[in-house]
Amino acid sequence: MNNNVIECKLCNEKMMEFESNNPQPLLENFEDRVCRDCNDYVSASRILLRGLDREAHEGVCSMIASVIQMASSLKRSRLKAYEQLKELEEDV
């Protein structure tokens, strides 16, 4: 079993490599891996993308991946701001 710690390519959360999942079709690089939470988005995307032509498929995949990445970044920023606010409150 591979015990390497890697990062999800969609949300940047750390995970054990053996817990990772294939992100296709959302991410084109076959070496990329996603966490279990993001894999739910990948699975839902696979279902929604059935029947689309190649051009539409690529555009939709790119848009979905961008939305997930941006939402994850916003979440990290929000959590960091909460931590900083909590530290300020403790100092008062």
Helices and strands as residue ranges (DSSP letters): E 5-7, E 14-16, G 17-19, H 36-49, H 54-91
